[in-house]
Amino acid sequence: MAESISAEFDLMWYLENLSNKEFQSFKDNLEKVLKVLKLPTISWLELRKSKLDLANKLTTFYEAQHIWNAMFHVFQKIRRNDLCEDIIARRNRNKERHKVVMKERFLLHWREHIFPCVDDEFFIEIAAETINIIDLKYNPEDTLPSNDLNILLVGDRASGKTMLLKKIVLEWVNGKIWKDVISYIVYITSDELNQMTKSSLVELISKHWPSGLAPVADILSDPKKLLFILEDLDNLNITLNIDESTLCSDSRQQVSASVLLVSLLKRKMAPGSLFLISSRPNRQAALKAFMKDTDFSVRLELSDEKRQKYFNLFFKDVDRATKALRLVQENEVLLYLCRVPVVCWITCSALRQGMDEGHDIKLACETLTDIYAHFLANTLTSEAGMTVEQHLVRLGRLCSLALEGLIHDTLEFSGEDLMSVGFTEAEVSVLQSMKILMKSGKRENHYMFIHLSVQEFCAAIGYMMALSECQLPSAKKEDKDRRERYNDFSPILNFTFGLLNEKRRKILETSFGCKLLTKDVMQYFLQQTKCLGDNPRAVIHHLPLFHALFENQEDELVEQIMGFFLEATIFIQENKDLVVFLYCLKHCHTLKKLRLCVQGILTQKQANMRLTSSQIRSLVYWRDICSLLHTKKNLQELEICNSDLDSTSERILCKALGHPSCQLQTLKLTHFPVKSRFEDLFKAIIHNQNLMHLSLSHICISQRMFLLLHEVMENPMCNIQHLSLMKCDLRDSECEEIAFLLISNKKLKQLNLSNNPLSNAGVKILCDALLHPECALESLVLLFCCLTKTCCSSLGRVLMINKTLKHLDLSVNYLQDHGILVLTLPMMFTTCKLQELELEECMLTTACCEAIASVIINNKTLKKLNLLRNELGDEGIVQLLEALRHPNCTLQTVGLQISDVSPETLKLLMAVKEKNTKLVLVTQSWAGKKGRKLSPKFDSLSLSWAEPTISSHIWHLISFTIPRKF
């Protein structure tokens, strides 16, 4: 085939078939055709060359597909239809050849690796429905434009994404879909890209062709009929964050895997081509930069209808199937589990065993730990003729394999790996027949657990067994950096907490005659969770830990651990998250601050559509959570952040906030969508007598919202004293509304307007309000409000006349020395009542230090002065230090930036500290803007090494599960 393809693309053969007159006409038309195709043209000198020279020039200068597209158009113009027909015939032959190559590549693979635990016909039926949806989307008659279309196939691990993609290829090969829509499919796997150093698109396409020689010119000749399939985006270990300037448009050029893939996704190569990409939900964000509004996403999971059909197929008894399905539908955690066919099979296996043994399955199978404990115990002990001791040995080997595999990013095991933990070939065959292990579909002579969750459960048992450590041979191999990373240890943490429950632990201990290490593990977790509770700022969000506590279900332990936490941040995306949070909130009596983010489950997609059963359950859980809020007497602060709440869920929240027993003092609403109405929320604020602090951040505050704010603040029942409107994009045009709030509400004592582009004009309006006799404001924060020295005269008048303002924050504004000179002059008068002044990072220098020093000496009311992040220079620092040790100085707290000062100045600094012992002097060294970090870095941080009596790897459970920052 390689020789025939090479001959078919012999450009000289076509040129030799032209007479001299035709060749001249060919050259005359070539330049015009190149312009029409938007290709670089060839100079007239180059066109005067011979046929051989011209053929060499074209082959060197242009990509193959561009050459043959140009040839076809020129042959049409010079009326050589016979040559055009040759090209068409060749293209048709290569289309069929490509289908043969694809069929040979995927047919056997499809037959061998269809789901081992799921009825083939059941999966094929599901696949057919999904394929039909995808087929229609690529159809040119679809209302959406098909050019550059990306379709994302999203599903959890083992949901059948890869099998479905291969089924799609076979359906296309057999002419069942896209007969006249797609001419070629190029199938790319994440493993190929991970192992690639440099490659061209030509090499990538040719990789699976005999002799590595594919008809690339024909494959790329019409990109609108070319479909790229990318398997397992979530397994990619290459970056997609590539600078636009490094992208490549030449299919012949060798580039890195990252550049090649991004060039294809951005259509720098193969413009107009189509993409079908499979991914798990956690990697959808990686594609956001490449997805358009017209692109499409397909979710691959068992619907309620399909789940019911599967249960009927599995149990073969309507009554049993109905009973099992009802249990799953009433348990959100199990329902979430049963979205994937293989895991659905595991669940049904455990439920069937419980029924066979006469257990009350509602009590026996409450949690994931119950399901997997029953499944593993029943499966591993099912082989006749084995003693309990032999079953225990097999369990230990399996747990060692699972644990070491996850720690070393190994999910597919070689024969050497299996032998290293003590398995023989016969035992591996037995484990395959038990459906604990299965052959890998990606790597020859490799095995994997039937599902990652089974490996995770075995690893959790391994943490609690006295296992001797072993090193898997695969962990040492050079390709370990290209493997799928295992970074989420939260399932293992959940299972470990689940096994701390005596009832669940006994399922395994009775079956295998073993004793799991619980006392040491329990003490370790108590110690580490208390550490997290003592350092609330160290934890980004708490839901992973809450899921672990939910698995445990022992009230005494859960209440003890929840008692460590005074603050919690919860990010909710699924119904199971609502259930877990509800359970932990019931057992928490010490919580003072709660930050809650709910996305995607408490909002209706369309207003007039009936609620689904899942949405109804969401509202019930949300109602129960909100009902608990007003019963928590210690809960003082609630922040609802970045949450999608529809009108129904908003009303449920408002009912709780307005309840007479609600003890909340602070309510923060952050990143609320523009569609939010707020009427009900503000009514609840009015009726809550304890609420004193209202914060609205990252919210577009409209005229209607200001009217609502006025109505709330003016109501005599409202007790709001502190109002924060940070990062609301407020400008000078909105300052009139804010000024009216200041004048009309004597209860308002603190106002925070940080991170709003108010400008000097806006501040002047606010200053006029501050001079009004009805204004009672005590604290004003104008940090980073785009202010300059121009506003300082207005602020100076306020400082001289206003009798109530005690705290003013002007940090991170471009005030400069002149502005401070204007601002400090009124502070020399006894009428100035200001007690705290924040001037951090205001671009101040030595020039203003004399004026500030005079204020320090002469102003008797100022107690706090912050001058951090200003390069005041050695001379300026000396002036301030001399003022600080003056007997008239009454300051209590001062912040100074100490950088590039002399030894004498440092001595003076120490002298000031020794003389004025009541003065809190905050100093900070600063290398300038270049080396400054403006935002904290978030990462996973291990707490400590575990006691050697537990396991040398148990620290992974905390350090890789609880998100931390430092």
N, C-alpha and C positions, 0 to 999 in steps of 0.2 A: 504493500500500500504506500510505503514511503516513497518508492521510486515513481509510482504513478502520480502521486501528488506533486512531486518535484517536477515531473514532465508537464503536468497541466499548468503550472505557473511559469513556464518558460517564456518570458517576455519576447526574447529574440525570435521564437517561432512565429509569433503573431506579427512582428515587424517584418520578418522575411517574407511573409505572405502578402505584403503590400508592394505594389509596383512603385517605380520611382515617382510617378505622378501622384499616386495615392499617398506615398510617404511624405511628399511635399505638402499635400493637402492636410495630412495628419499633423504635421508640425505647425501649419498655419492655424489649425483649430485647437491645438493643444493649449496654447497660451490663453485663449478665450475660455476654454473649459475649466482651466485651473482657477481663473478668476471667479467663474460662476460657483465653483466648489469651495471658494474662499481659502484656496491654498496658495502658498508662495509661488510666484511665477519664475520661469527660467529665462535668462537673458537671450536675446536673439542670436548672440554668438554661439551659445550652447546649442541652440536649435539647428544651427547649420552643420552640426557634426554628423558623423555616420550613424547607421542604425545601431551598431554595437556600442559606440560611444554614448549615444543617447540612452540606450537601454541601461548601461552602467550608471549614467548620471541619474536617471529616474530611480533606479534601485537604491542608490546611495542617499539621494536627497529626500525621498518620500517614503512614508510607511506603505506597506504592501497594499492595504485596503484602499488607500488613496490612489495608488497607481492604477489599480484595476477598475475602480470607479471612474477614473479619468479616461482609461482606455475604452471602457464601454461607451461613454458619452461621445468620445471622438469617433469611434467606429460607427456609431449611429449617424453622426454628422457627415461622414464621408461615404455613407450608404454601404458599408460592409456588414450587412445584416448577418452574413454567415459567421463572421467572427463574434458578433454579439450573441448569436445562438450558441456558439461554442462555450462562451463564458456562462450563459444561462444554464446550459446543460451541465457544465462543471459544477456550478453552484448547487444545482439540484442533487447531483451525485454526492457532493460533500455533505449536504444536509442529511442524506440517508446514512452515509458513512458515520457521521457524528452520532446519529441515533444508535447505530450498532455498537459503537464504542461505549456509549452511556448505558446501554442495555447490559452489555457484558460486565460493566463495572458495578451495577447495582442490583441486578436480578437475583443472583445467588445470595448476596448480602441481605436482601430483603427477606428471602425465605428462611435464612438461618437465624435472623435476629429479631423477628417479630416478638412481641411481649411474651415471655415464658410463663407468666402467671395469669394471663388474661386471654379469654376466648378470642381466637383470631377473627371470627366473623363480627364480634362485638366491636373490636378496634377498627376493622375495615369499614363498618357502618359509620362510626364516628368520623373516620378519615374522609369518607365520601362526602359528608355534609360540609366539612371544612374546605375540602378541595373545590367543591362547587362554589363556595363563597369567593375563594381566591381566583378561580377561573373567571367568574363574572367581573371581578375588579380589573383584570388585565384585558378584558374584552374591549375593543375600540368603540363599541356601541354604548358602553357605560357612560353615565353622565359626567363622571370625573375624567379629566384629561389623563391619558395613559403614558405620555412622554415623561421620562425621568421618575416614574412612579416607584415609590418604595412601599413594600408591604412588610409589616413586622409581625411575625408569628410568635406570640408570647405564651409561655407555659412554664409551670414549675418543673423541677428536675423529674425525669422519667414520665412526663406527661405525654410523650410520644412525638415530640417535635421532629427529631431526626428521622424516625420511621416515616412520618408524614411527608417530609421533604423528599425522601427516596421514593415513596409511593407516587408523589407528584411527578417526579422524573419519569417513572415507568408509565404513568398514565399518558404523559406527553409523547413518549417514545412510541406507544401503541396507538397514537392518533386519536385518543379519547378527549383531549383538551388542547386548545390553542393551535389547531391545525394550520390555520393561515395567519396566526397572530405572532407566534414565536418560532423563529427558525433555528435558534441555537440556545442551549443552556450550558452555562459554565458553572460547575459546582465547586465551591471553595470551602474547605473546612478550617476551623480555628487552629487545629493541630498543624496543618500545612503552613499557615501564616506564622505560628509561634516558632516553628523550626526553621523558618526562612531567614537567611541573612540578607542577601540581595537577590532580586529577580526582576525580570521585565514581565510585562503582561503577556507577551508572546510566549515566554518560557512557562508562565503559569498555566496558560491555556493548553500548551502542548504536553504538559507533564504526563497526562494519562493516555496519550495517544501512542500507538506502536511506533517505536524508534524515536519518540518525542517529537514527531513532525506532524503538526496539525495544520489544516488549511486556514491559517489565521486571517489571511486576506479576505476570505469569504465569510468567516465568522464575524469579523469586525466591519464588513462592507455595509451592513444596514443595522446600526446599533439599536434602532427602535424595535427591532425584532430579536434582540439579544437579551436574555434573562440571566443575571448573575444570582446564584443562590449561595448565601453565606450561612454556614451551619455553626451554631453555638457561639454567638457574639459574646456571651458571658464568659466563655473560656479563653478569650483573647488576652494574651499577656503583653500586647503591644499597645502603645498609646495612639489615641485618635486625635490628640490635641497637636495638630501639625500646622505650622505657619503656612499661610496661603502662598507665599513666595517660593516655598520649596516643593510645591506640587508639580507633577509631571504630566505632560500631554502626549508624550511619544511612547507608543507601545513597545518599542524596541529597546528603550533605555533601562538599564538595571538600576533599581532604587531599593531602598529599604522596604520591608513589609508594611510599615506604617504609612510611608509616602504612597506606596502602590495602592493600598486599600482606600486611603482618604481621597486620592486622586480619582479613583473609581466612584466612590460615594458622592463626590462633588462634581462628577461628570467632566472632569478635566480630560480623562480618557473615556472613550466610548460614549460621547455625548448623546443623550436621548435613550440610553439603555435602561433596563428595568432591574429592580433589586427585590429579592425575597430573602428576608433575614430572620433567623430563629434566635430567640433569646429568652432568658429567664427575666421575670419582672424587675429584678434588682439592677439590670444593666440597660433598661430603657433610656435612662437619663443620658447615657453615653452617646446615644444617637440623636439627641435633641437638636444638635447643631446641624444635622443633615436632613432632618424631617421637615416636610412642608405641610401646609394646611390640607392639601389635596391627598396626602399620603394616608395610608390605611393601616389599622392594627387589628389583628385577629387573636382572640384569647382562646387557648386550647385547654379546656378543663371540662370535667363532667358536669353537665347541667342537672337540675333536679330530676328531670325526666329520664336522662341517661343513667343517673345514679340508681334510680328505682329499677330500671331495666336490668342493670348489672346485679343488684341484690337478688332479683328474681332468678336470674341465670345462675348465680352462685348457690343459693340455698335450695333451689328447685322445690320450694315449699312456700306457698303464698303467705301463710300465717307466720312462719319463721322470718321470712324476708321482710314482712311488714313490721314485725316486732323489732327486728334489728335496725331497720331504716328509721323507725320512729325514735329509737334511742339516739341514733346519730344526729337526726334533725333537731333534737332537743339539746344537743351538746355542741356548742359552737366550735370547740377545739377539735372534736372528732369530725365535725362537718367540714371544717377547713382541711383536715387530713384527707378526706375522701374526695378531693378534687382530682386526684391522680389515680389512674386505674390500678397500678401496682400496689400503692399504699391502701387503696380501697380493698384489694385482695387480702392484705395483711390484717386489716381491721375486721373484715368478714370472717377470716380464719379464726381470730381470737374470739369473736362473738359466737361463732358456731361451736367452738370448743366449750365455752361457758354454758351454752344451752345443753350440749350433750352431757355435761357433768351436773346439770340441774341447778346451776347457780342463778341468782338474781342478777342478770347482766347489767342492770342499771346501777347496782352497787359494785359489781365486780369489775366493770369497765368504765370508770368515771374519767380517767385521764389517759394521756398518751403512754405514760409509764405502765399503766394497767394493760393496755393493748399489747405493747411490745414485750412485757414480762410474760404474759400468757402465751403469746405467739412463740417466743424463743424457747420457753420452758417446754411447751407441748411439742415443738418441732424437733429440738435437739434430743429429747428423751424418747422419741418415737421409735427408734431402731431397737428391735427385739434382741435379746441375748446379751445386752451390755449392762454392766453394773453401774451403780450410782457414781462410784469413783471414776469409772471410765467416761461417763457423761461429764463429770466435773473437769477432767483433763481436757476433753474436747472444748468445753466452754472456755477454759483458760487460754488455750491456743487461739481460739477465735477472737477473744478479747484482746490478746496481745497483738494480733494481726491488725485489728481495728484501731487500737489506740496508737500504736507506732505508725500506722499508715496515716492517720489524721495529723499527727504531730509533724510528720515529714512530707506532707502534701502528696500522699500516695493513696489513690483511690482504685488503681488497677495494679494487681499483684502478679508478679512472675512466678514461675514454678519454684525458683530459688527462694523467693519471699515466703511462700507457703511452707517450704521445707525448713526454713530458718526458725519457724515457730513450732515445728514438730509434726506438721501434717505429712501424711504419705499420699501417694497418688490415689489409693483406694479411698482414703478419707475425703479427699477433694471430690471424688465422684459421688460419694454419699452426700456430702454437703450440697452438691449440685442437685441431686435427686430430691433433697429436702427443700430445695429452693431457698437456701441461705446464701449460696454463692451461685454465680452464673458466669459464662464466658463473656469476655469483653467484646463489644461490638466494634471497637476501634483498634485494638492492639492484639496481634496474633499471639496465641499461647499465654494469654493473660486472663486473670479472673477478677471479678469484682463482687461486692455484696449486691444482693438483689435490689437493694435501694440504699441510698446514703443513710437514711434514718436508721436502718438496721445496724450499719457500721457505727453510727453515733451512739446507739443504745449499748452495743457491745463495748464501745470505748468507755462509756460511763460506768459499766460494771467493772471494767479493767481498772479504773481509778480507785475503786473500792475493794479491789482484791490485792493480796500480797503477791504480785506477779514479779518475776525476775525480768529485768530489762533485756531486750534483744534488739539488734540493729538489722533492719531490713536491707538486703543487698541493693534494692532499687533506690534506697535513700542516698546511697553513695554515688550513684551514676551521674554522668556529666549533664544529662538532659533535665535534671531536677528543676532548673530555673525556668524550663518551658512547660512545666506541668500546670494543671489547674491548681490554683491556690486555695487552700482551706483556711479561711480566716475567721469564720463565724463559729465560735465554740459554744454559743448560747444553747443549741439543742442538747449538748452534753451536760451543760450546767443544769438544764431543766430536768433531764433524766436522773442526774445525780441527786438533786433535791427530791425528786420523786421516790428514789430508792431509800432516802432517809425515812420515809414513811414505813412504819413497821409492817402494815398489812401488805403493801406492795413488795417490800423486800422479802417477805416470807414466801411469796410465789416462787422466787428463785432459790432461796435457801432450802426450802422443802424439796424442790425438784432435784437439786444438784448436791444436797448435803453439804453446803458450804456456809460460811459465816462472813458476811461482808463487813468491812471496817467502817463502822458508823460513828463511833464515839470521837475518834480523831478528826474525821471529816467534818462532823458537826461542829466541833470546837473551832476548827480552822475557819469554817464559813461564818460562824458567829463573830470571830475575831475580825475577819476582813470586812464583813458588812457593817460592823460597828465603826470601823475605820472610815468607811464611806459615809456613814451617817455623821461622823464628827467633822467631815470635810465636804460640806454640801457643794461648794464651788468646784470640786474635783470631778463631779459626775455630770455628763452632758444630759443623759436621760435615763430613767429608772425602769422603763418597761421590761428590758431583758431580765432584770432581777425579779420583777413582779411575776413574770411568766414562770420563773423557777419556783417561786413561793406557791403559785397556783398548783403546780404539779405536786407539791408536797401535801397540801390539804390537811396538815396537822395544826389546828388552831393555835395551840400554845406556842409552837415554834414560829409560826407566821406572825403572831402578835408581838413576840419578843423581837424579831428582826424589824418589823415595821415600826416598833417603838424607838429604833435608833434614828429614824429619819424625821427631821423637822421640816424639810423641804423636799419637793418631788417635781420632776419634769416628765410629763407623759406625752408620747407621740402616738396617736391612734390612727390606724389605717384600715383595720379589719374588725368585724364583729367580735372575733375572738379577743382582740385587744380590749374592747369594751367590757367583756365578761371578766377578763383577768383583772383589769383595773377596778371594776366593781367589787370583786372578791377581796382585793387587797385594801381598798378603801374602807370596807366594812371592818377590817381587822386593824385599822390604824387609828389611834386615839391621840397621837402627839403632833400630827401634821399642822404646821402653821402657814406654810406657803405652798401653793400648788400652781404649777404652770401646765396648761393643758392645750394640746394641739390636736384637732380632729379633722381629718381630711378624707373626702371621697365617699363617706358612708352616711352622712346625715343631710344629704341634699338630693332633691329630685332633679333628674336630668331635664324633664319637661313638666311644666306646671299641671297639665290636664291629664297626665298619665296616672293609671292606678299604681299604687305602691306594690312593690314585689314583697314576697314573704321575707326576704332578707332585710329590706328597708323597714318593714314593720317591726322586725326583731330589733333592729338598730335603735329605733325610737323607744322601744320598751326598755332596753338597757340604758339608754341615755336618760330616760325619765327616772330610773332607779338611781343612777349616779347623781343626778341633780337633787333628788329627794334626800340623799345622804349629806349633801353639802351643808344644808342648814342645821343638820344634827351634830356637826363637828364643832364643838365649842371652842377648840383651840385654833381653828382655821381662821386666820386673819387676812390673808392675801390670796387672791385668785387672779391669774392671768390667763385669758383665752387668746391663744396666739395662732395666727395663720389658719383659721378654721373655716371650713365650708359648712355653714349652718343655714338650713332653709327656715321658712317662717315658723313651721311647727316646732322644730328643735330649738329655735330662738325663744319661742313662748315658753317651752318647758324650762329652759334655763332661767328665764325672767321670773317665773313663778317661784323658783327656789331662792333667787336673789331677793325677792320682795317678801319672803316669808318672815313673820315677826320674830322667829327664833334665830334667824341668820345672823351670825356674829362677824361677818366679813367687815374689815375696816378699809381694805384697799381692793379696788377692781381695776385691772389693766386689760384693755382690748387692743390687740396688736395685729397688724396685717389683716384687718377685716376686709372682705370684698366690697367693692363699690355698691353692689346691689343690696347690701344690708340696710334695713330701714331704721333700726335703732329706737323706734318709738317705744316698743315694749321694754327694751333695756333701760331707757331713761325713766320710764314710769317706775320700774323696779328700784332704781336708784333713789327716787323721791321717797319711796315707802320704806327704805332701809335706813333706820335711824343711826346705825353704827357706822355706816359707810362715810369715810372722811376723805379718802384719796381716790381720785378718778384719773386714769391715764389712758389717753387715746394716741397710739403711736402707729406710724406707717399707715395712716388712714386718710383718704381724701375727704377733707371736711368741706362739705358743700354749704350753700346758703341755708338750705333746709336744716342741715345739722346744727348750724349756729343758732337758728331759731329754737330748735329743740334744747340746745344747751342753755339758752337764755331762760326758757320756760322752766327747766329743771333747777338752775341755780337761783332763780328768783322765788321759787316755791319755798314758803316758810318751813316746810317739813324737811327740806334738803339740808344736810349737814356737811356737804363737800367743802373742805378747807384747802385742799391741795389739788390743783388741776395741772395735768401734764399733757402737752400737745406736741410731743417730740416727733420729728421727721414726718410731718404732715404736709410738706411742701407749701407752707404758709408764706405769703408775700405781703408787701405793704398794703395791697388792696384788702386783705383780710384783717388788718390791724384795727380798723374802725370797729369791727365786731368784737375783737378782743378787748379793746378799750372800753366798750360799753359794758362788758362783763366786769371789768375792774371797778367801774363807777357804780354799777347797780347792785353789787353784791358785797356787803360788808363782811360776810363770813369767809370769803376767799382770802387766804393768807399767803399761799405759795403758788407761783405760776412758773412752769418750766416750758420754755419755747425753744429748746435746743435743736440744732440741726434743721433750722428752717431759714430760707433765704429772705429774711425780713428786710434787710438793707437799712441804710440810714433813715430813709423816708419812713419806713415802718416804725422804727424805734422812736422817731420824733412824735408820732401819733400816740404811742404808748406812754411816752414821757408826759405829754399833755394830760393823759388820764391819771398818771401818778401824782400830778399836781392838784388834782380835783379833791376837794375836802371830803368827799364821800368814799374815796379810795382808801382801803385799809390793808393793802398788800404789805407783807413783811419780807418776802423772798422772791427775787426775780432771777431766773436763769436764762441767759442769752448766749450760751456757748455755741460757737460756730454758726453765727447768724448773718454772715457776710457783712460785718460792720467795719467801718474805718474810723479814722480820727475825726471825721466830720460830725459823727453822732455824739461826741464827747461833751460838747457844749450843752446839748439838751439834757444829757445824763447828769452833768454837773449841776444844773439848776435843780434837778430832782434831789440830788444829794444835799443841797443847801437848804431846801425848803421842806421836803417831805419828812413827816414826823414818825412814820410807821416802818419804812423800809429798813430792814436790818441786814439783809444778805443780798449781794449783787454778784453774779458770775458773768464775766465778760470774756472768758477764756476762748482761745483759738479764734481770735478775730484780729484783723490787721490794724490795730490801734496805733502802733508805733509810739515813739517818744513824745511827739507833739500832742497826741491824743491824751497821753497820761499826764502831761503838764497841765492841760486844760481840766482834766478830771480831778486832779489832786488839789487844785487851788480851792474849790469849795470845801474840801475836807479839812481845811485849816480853820474853818469857822466852827464855833461851838454849836451852831444850829444843825450841824450834820450829825445824824443819829446812826449812821451805818456802823455795823459791828463786824461784818465779814465781807472781804473783797477778794474775788478770784480773778487773777490776771495771768493765768497760765498760758504760755505760748502765744503772746501778743506782739511778738517781734520787737521787744524792748532791748535797749542797749545801755551803756554807761551814762548816756546823756540825760536820762530821766531819773537817775538814782538820787541825785541831790534833792529833787522835789519830793521823792518818795521818803527819803530820810527825814525831811522836815515834817511830813505827815506822821511818821513813826514817833517823833519826839513830841509833837504838839497836839495830836488828836488823842483825846482821853477815852473815846467810846470804841474805837477800832480794836477788836480783839484777835482777829485772824486776817492774815494777808498771804496770799499765794502768788509767788512769782516764779514758779518752776517753769522749765523749758524756755527760758529767756537767756540769751547770752549777754549777761550784764558786765562781763569783763572783770579783771582783778580790781581795778580802781573803783568800779561801781559796787562790788561786793564789800570792799573796805568801808565805803561810805555808809552802806546799810548796816554793817556790823557795828560801826561806831555809834550809829543811832540806836541800835538795839541794846547797847550797854549804857546808854544815857539814863540817868536816874528818872527822867520823866516818862520813859517808855512804859506803856501799859499793855503792849501786845502779849498775847498768850500763845499763839501759834503762828509760825512763819515758815513759808516754803521757799527755799533758795536753790538756784541751779549753780552748783560748784563745778566749774570746768576751767582748766588752764589758769589756776590761781597759784600764786607764789607761796613758798613755805611760810613766809611771814603772815600771809593772809590766813593760812590754816591755823597758825598759832593764835591769831586773833579770834578765829572761830571757836577754838577750844576755850579761850578766855571768856568769851560771851556765854558759853554754855555753863562754865563754872560759876560765873558771877550771878547770872539770872537763872536760878534753878527751876523756877516756875515756868520758864519759857520752853515751849515745845518747838524745837528748831528742826524742820524737815529739810534735809539736804539731799541732792541727787546729782550724780555725775552724769554728764551727757556728752557723747561724742559728736553731737550735731545730728542733722536730719538724715544723713547718709546711713548711719548705723542704727537708726531707731526702728523698733518694731511697734507698729500701731495696733496690731490685733493679736490676741492670744493664739497660740498654736494648739490645735486639738489633736490628740493621739491616744493610743492605748498605752497604758503604763502599768507594768506589773507592780503589785503591792509588795510582795515579799516572797521568798522561797518557802514552800511548805515544809512541815516537819518531815524528816526522812521516814517516819513510821507510816506515812500515808502513801505518797507516790512522788517521785522526783519531778513529775510533770503536772501535778495537780494545779500549779499556779496558773496554767493556761486557762482554767475555768473562770478565774476572776479577771485576769489581765487581758484576755482576748474577748471577754463577754460584756463587761460593764464599761461602756464608752467613757473615757476620762480625758481630761485636758490638763495642760500644765503651762 
